[in-house]
Structure formats: C-alpha cells, structure tokens
Amino acid sequence: MSRVHEALRRAEQLEKTTGPTPAPPGPAGDAANGHAAAAVLAPALTEALLARIKSVPFTPAVDSHLMDAAKPHEAPAEEFRTLRTRLNHLQTLQPIHSVVVTSPSPAEGKSFAAINLALSESQLEGNRTLLVDCDFRRPIVHSLFQIDRSPGLTDYLLGKAPLEDVIRQVGNSNLYLLTAGEAVLNPLELLNLREVKSLIDQLPNLFNWIILDSPPLLFAADANLLATLCDGAMLVVRIGTTTIDSVTRAMQSLCENNVLGIIVNGARRGELYSKYTYYHSYYYARPQPQAESASTAAE
C-alpha cells in the first residue's frame, strides 16, 4: 500500500506542474467530476466551517458500552484515559493528529476502542476530536450514537453534500462525528480518490485528533490504504479470539512503520479492574462516619 501512497503523491506533484488530469470516463470519472465542489472546500478548512455544523444530542444506544462522562471513575474510562495520556505525550514528540484504529479480524472491538478513545480525547478542554467512520462495508458509529448514517463521508466524496453537512457536533462537547454515509459498491475505489488524502491533511486545521474507524485488516484493503494516509495506526486485538498468526499478518500488512501501539480488548473485569474499583469506591464513595457506625453495629 506504500506504493499506492507514493503514486498519489507523484500524481499531486504532476498536477501542480501540468494542470489537472482529465477524469476518466465511467463511474470513477463521474465521481471525480461530481466532487469538484468538495475539492475546492477541502484546502480551505477554517473556523467558520465549525459555526455551520449542526449539533446532535448525546443519546448512546443501550448496551453500546460508550464512556459516560457522568461516571468518570469507572474502570474502562480509566483505561482509555491512560491510552489518551500516552497518545498525547507521543503527540508532543512528533506531529501526530490522524490515527487509524483497526483490527486483524471482525468482532475484536476496533469500533469500541475507536469511539471510546475519541470520547476520552474530547473530554479534555479545547481538545476538538473528530471520529470518522471509514468502515463503509459495516458502519456502526451512527447506530451507537443513534443518528442518521447519511449524509456522511461517502456523500461528501461523491460530491452530494458539503463538508459542513456531513460533520455533526455531539451536544456542546469537543466531539464531532463524520458518519459513513450512504452505502457504496466500491469502498476501496472511493478511498483511493485524491480528495481523501486532501481531506485528511486539512482536518488538523480544525481538530487536534482525527480518529478513523476502519474495516479489519485481513478482510479488506481499506485499512492498509488509510494507514498510509494517516500519521499512525493502532491495532486492536481481543484476548481469547485473536491468534498470534493474525497479529503477525496484520502487522506485516501495516509494514510496522507507523504502528503506534496495540490495544488489548476483552480482559476479564475481575482481573484487570479490581484495583481501580477498590481505589475509586473508597476515595469517591467512602461512607460517612454515622453510616460506618451503623454498619459495624449491624455486623
């Protein structure tokens, strides 16, 4: 996939010296021509665009397992805050703003990790975070937040909607959503459009973090392509499900050159979270002296 990225870079350099290349006939040409308006918008992302973005309420689906800001001391939230701290420290050492979150195979928790990482980042003051659903094959972000799937990213790339209509702000928070958009027959071809790289390059003008939820690595080439366009990638594996062979092949497909880390999902709560639960239940929910005396008397 590094060759794909290099080809895109050479095409951009060629266009600067020779002018735009005419779009080929057929569906690919139609998509390129139809996206003219979006291509003009992408290099000019400014704060004024944020003022035109609509807001949606934070109404997570039942059993969505999303972080709850009202319960900041639950153990899963602690784990994602630890991950956030490490990523933010890494950002001070090198320019990292766009991160692809993927997994070797389905059902390993990549969307769970991507969404909660975005929620965690957005809880920091002034830390605007954009969560992008790039899994055009099986999108889930819109379902977990209970908002419309379209208009979304595919609508923008096909020139059917401007950027301000496809991004939505969650309440008054720092979290913004870019859903997958309408279903398409050619997800990989759409992600190969020059406008995808242009958009990813320009989004840091508005957002400190851009987190992309992508399809599994070993079932589609989408994540490999996105990883070449972003600053880094994170691999999600699930205890008891992901095999060593799958991890090895996934790392090889990413070329191991921009892998920021591996997120281990599916640890048993009793093993991983017991210390957090004890600490926070004692510090934040310690009973009053009267309650302690009553408890002692009852015993």
C-alpha positions in Angstrom: 0.0 0.0 0.0 3.0 2.3 0.3 3.2 2.2 -3.5 -0.4 3.5 -3.6 0.5 6.4 -1.4 3.6 7.1 -3.5 1.5 7.1 -6.7 -0.9 9.5 -5.2 1.9 11.8 -4.1 3.5 11.7 -7.6 0.1 12.5 -9.2 -0.3 15.5 -7.0 3.2 16.8 -7.9 2.5 16.2 -11.6 -0.8 18.1 -11.4 1.0 21.1 -9.9 3.2 21.3 -12.9 1.0 20.2 -15.7 -2.5 21.1 -14.5 -5.4 18.8 -13.6 -5.7 15.4 -15.2 -9.0 14.9 -17.0 -11.2 12.5 -15.3 -11.6 9.1 -17.0 -14.9 8.0 -18.4 -17.2 5.8 -16.4 -18.1 5.7 -12.7 -14.6 6.8 -11.5 -14.7 9.8 -13.7 -18.3 10.6 -12.6 -17.2 10.5 -9.0 -14.2 12.8 -9.7 -16.2 15.3 -11.7 -19.1 15.3 -9.2 -16.7 16.1 -6.4 -15.5 19.4 -7.8 -17.2 21.5 -5.1 -15.8 19.4 -2.3 -12.3 19.5 -3.7 -12.4 23.3 -3.6 -13.6 23.3 0.0 -11.1 20.9 1.5 -8.0 23.1 1.3 -9.8 26.0 3.0 -11.0 24.4 6.2 -11.4 27.3 8.7 -13.1 28.0 12.0 -16.0 29.4 10.1 -16.9 25.9 9.0 -17.4 24.8 12.6 -20.1 27.5 13.0 -22.2 25.9 10.3 -22.0 22.4 11.7 -25.2 21.1 13.3 -25.4 19.7 16.8 -26.9 16.3 17.8 -27.7 15.2 21.3 -25.6 12.5 23.0 -28.0 9.6 23.2 -25.9 6.4 23.1 -27.7 3.2 22.3 -28.5 0.7 25.0 -25.6 -1.6 25.7 -23.3 0.5 23.5 -20.6 0.4 26.1 -19.7 4.1 25.5 -17.9 6.1 28.1 -20.2 8.0 30.4 -19.0 11.5 31.4 -21.3 11.3 34.4 -19.3 8.3 35.7 -15.7 9.3 35.0 -14.2 6.9 37.5 -15.4 3.6 36.1 -12.6 1.3 35.2 -13.0 1.2 31.4 -12.8 5.0 31.4 -9.5 4.8 33.4 -8.0 2.6 30.7 -8.9 4.9 27.9 -7.6 7.9 29.8 -4.3 6.1 30.2 -4.3 5.4 26.5 -5.2 9.1 25.9 -2.3 10.2 28.1 0.2 8.1 26.2 -1.0 9.3 22.8 -1.0 13.0 23.9 2.6 12.5 25.1 3.5 11.0 21.8 2.0 14.0 20.1 4.4 16.2 21.9 7.3 14.3 20.4 6.1 14.1 16.8 3.3 15.6 14.7 0.5 13.0 15.1 -3.1 14.1 14.5 -4.8 11.4 12.4 -4.9 7.8 13.7 -6.5 4.7 12.1 -8.0 2.2 14.6 -8.3 -1.3 13.1 -8.1 -5.0 14.0 -6.9 -8.2 12.2 -10.4 -9.7 12.1 -14.1 -8.7 12.8 -15.5 -8.8 16.3 -12.3 -7.8 18.1 -13.5 -4.4 19.4 -12.0 -1.9 17.0 -15.1 0.3 16.9 -15.5 0.1 20.7 -11.9 1.2 21.0 -12.1 4.0 18.4 -15.3 5.5 19.8 -14.2 5.5 23.4 -10.7 6.8 22.6 -12.4 9.7 20.7 -14.8 10.3 23.7 -11.8 10.3 26.1 -9.8 12.8 24.0 -12.9 15.1 23.6 -13.2 15.4 27.4 -10.1 17.5 27.6 -10.7 21.2 27.4 -10.2 22.6 23.9 -9.2 19.2 22.5 -11.5 19.1 19.5 -11.8 15.5 18.3 -13.3 14.1 15.1 -14.5 10.5 14.9 -14.7 9.3 11.3 -16.5 6.1 10.3 -14.4 4.8 7.4 -15.9 1.3 7.5 -18.2 1.7 4.5 -18.9 -2.1 4.5 -20.3 -2.4 8.0 -20.6 1.1 9.6 -21.6 1.2 13.2 -20.9 4.7 14.6 -24.2 6.1 13.5 -26.0 3.2 15.2 -24.2 3.6 18.6 -24.9 7.3 18.7 -28.4 6.9 17.3 -28.1 9.4 14.5 -28.6 9.2 10.7 -26.0 7.3 8.7 -26.4 9.8 5.7 -25.2 12.3 4.8 -21.7 11.2 5.7 -18.3 10.7 4.2 -19.3 8.8 1.1 -21.8 11.6 0.3 -19.1 14.2 0.6 -16.6 12.2 -1.5 -19.2 11.7 -4.2 -20.0 15.5 -4.3 -23.5 15.1 -2.9 -23.1 17.1 0.3 -20.6 19.8 1.5 -18.4 19.1 4.5 -20.4 21.2 6.9 -23.5 19.0 6.3 -21.8 15.7 6.9 -20.0 16.6 10.2 -22.0 16.8 13.4 -21.1 18.0 16.8 -22.2 16.0 19.8 -24.0 18.4 22.1 -21.7 21.3 23.1 -18.8 18.9 23.6 -15.4 18.7 21.7 -16.6 15.5 20.0 -17.5 15.7 16.3 -18.8 12.8 14.2 -18.4 12.0 10.5 -20.6 9.0 9.8 -20.0 6.6 6.9 -22.7 8.0 4.6 -24.8 6.1 2.0 -23.8 2.6 1.0 -21.4 2.3 -2.0 -20.4 -0.6 -4.1 -16.8 0.4 -4.4 -15.4 1.4 -1.0 -11.8 1.0 -1.8 -12.0 2.9 -5.1 -13.7 5.7 -3.3 -11.0 5.8 -0.6 -8.4 6.0 -3.4 -9.8 9.4 -4.5 -7.3 12.2 -4.2 -9.8 14.1 -2.1 -9.5 11.6 0.7 -5.8 12.4 1.3 -6.5 16.1 0.9 -9.3 16.0 3.5 -7.1 14.0 6.0 -4.3 16.5 5.5 -6.5 19.5 6.1 -8.6 18.3 9.0 -5.9 19.0 11.6 -6.6 22.7 10.9 -9.8 22.2 12.8 -9.3 19.2 15.0 -6.4 18.2 17.3 -7.3 14.5 16.8 -8.9 12.7 13.9 -9.7 9.1 14.7 -10.7 6.8 11.9 -12.6 3.5 12.5 -11.7 1.3 9.5 -12.5 -2.3 8.4 -10.5 -5.2 9.6 -7.1 -5.6 8.0 -7.3 -9.2 6.9 -10.7 -8.9 5.3 -10.3 -5.7 3.3 -7.5 -3.5 2.0 -9.2 -0.3 3.2 -7.3 0.0 6.5 -4.0 -0.6 4.8 -4.7 2.3 2.4 -5.9 4.6 5.2 -2.8 3.8 7.3 -0.6 5.2 4.5 -2.6 8.4 4.5 -2.7 9.0 8.3 0.0 9.7 10.9 -0.3 6.4 12.6 -2.3 3.2 13.2 -3.5 1.3 16.3 -4.2 -2.4 16.2 -7.0 -3.8 18.4 -6.7 -7.5 19.5 -9.1 -9.5 21.6 -7.9 -11.9 24.3 -9.1 -15.4 23.6 -10.1 -14.6 20.0 -7.1 -13.0 18.1 -4.5 -15.5 17.1 -0.7 -14.9 17.0 -0.8 -15.6 13.3 -3.5 -13.0 12.7 -1.5 -10.4 14.7 1.7 -11.2 12.7 0.0 -10.9 9.3 -1.8 -7.7 10.4 1.5 -6.1 11.5 3.2 -7.2 8.2 0.4 -5.7 6.2 0.9 -2.4 8.0 4.6 -2.5 7.3 5.1 -1.9 11.0 6.4 1.6 10.2 3.6 3.7 11.6 2.0 1.4 14.2 1.6 3.5 17.3 0.6 0.6 19.5 -1.7 -2.4 20.2 -4.9 -2.2 22.2 -5.7 -5.4 24.1 -9.5 -5.9 24.4 -11.6 -8.4 26.3 -9.7 -8.7 29.6 -11.9 -10.1 32.4 -13.1 -7.4 34.7 -12.1 -9.2 37.9 -8.5 -9.5 36.7 -7.9 -6.1 35.2 -10.2 -3.7 37.1 -10.4 -4.8 40.7 -7.7 -2.4 41.9 -9.4 0.6 40.1 -12.8 -0.4 41.6 -11.4 -0.6 45.1 -9.5 2.7 44.9 -12.3 4.8 43.5 -15.0 3.2 45.6 -13.0 4.1 48.7 -11.9 7.6 47.7 -15.1 8.8 46.0 -17.8 6.8 47.7 -16.5 6.5 51.3 -19.4 6.3 53.7 -20.0 9.0 56.3 -18.9 8.2 59.9 -22.5 7.6 61.0 -23.0 5.1 58.2 -19.8 3.3 59.3 -21.0 3.0 62.9 -24.4 1.6 61.8 -22.7 -0.9 59.6 -20.4 -2.0 62.4 -23.4 -2.4 64.8 -25.2 -4.5 62.3 -22.3 -6.8 61.9 
